[in-house]
Amino acid sequence: VDARRHRRSMLSVRGVADTDGPVVVEKKVLVDADDEGSVSPSSLRSVDPPNDGASHASEKDSPWSPETDEAELERNCGDMSKLFKDVAARYDTMNDTGVIVVDWSENRFNGIGDEMQHYQELLAIAVGTGRAPFLATQRRTCEGTGLGGSRAPSSMKHLATECHFDMGDYFTGAHGVDWKWDDAKEAKVRDALGDDGADELVVTWSTRGMFFGHGDKDEHPSGTYVSEPDVNLVKVMTEHPVFQSRKLVRLRIRTNFGHWCHPKDLGSNQRGS
């Protein structure tokens, strides 16, 4: 596995001489919980084992490129490649298609092994709306990781204690699909939509049902819900005239949903729709 094939990488296994030989690993050290100093790109240091030249070629000799991956996708999975192209085009026409940010930032993150399917489910919801899709999966309390288009954290301690691993920091989809919601994406969206279009509609999918506004609440203050919780969320939301009238929508998921290991809170056993 060579994670450096992607735009932003963290770990790669570069070569194995033989079955019993050493595995040469490159590691990017991003977090030191004991270091409370400010974070700059230069402080995200690389730690590499010595290169003895015996078991692998240099990265510059690799024939890989993003274009070769996309060409392979086109040959072997033409329909999927077309889907990514269609989704990528929405980022260029956001003023027409609208934008949706599926927001999981307030909820529990259960570890990357379980979250792989979770990302697929979140992205499926976002793509299914027909809008330019973004996912907000970093903790809301995290200032930023300094990766991709997010701002740098104020200290390594903050990075270690308030932020978690976010796949959007390291990976993108084919043909320019880049779902990570960060400072740079937010600025781009607001520039594309203008002042009026960037007026955000908050939709909350809660354990009591779906409601508009009140983006800091898990229940509607007056008990006014658009729908019951056990409905087809995407269908109800996308067909509602309030949703259709707004170009920028943030969908807060404040209930358990999908795969059993995606509780919104640790120890919660309530299932969502």
Secondary structure, 3 states (H helix, E strand, C coil): CEHHHCCCCCEEEEEECCCCCCEEEEEECCCCCCCCCCCCHHHCCEECCCCCCCCCCCHHHCCCCHHHHHHHHHHHCHHHHHHHHHHHHHCCCHHHHCEEEEECCCCCCCCHHHHHHHHHHHHHHHHHCCCEEEEECCCCCCCCCCCCCCCCCCCHHHHHHHCCCCHHHCCCCHHHCCCECCHHHHHHHHHHHHHHHCCCEEEEEECCEEEECCCCCCCCCCCCCCECCCCCHHHHHHHCHHHHCCCEEEEEEECCCCCCCCCCCCCCCCCCC
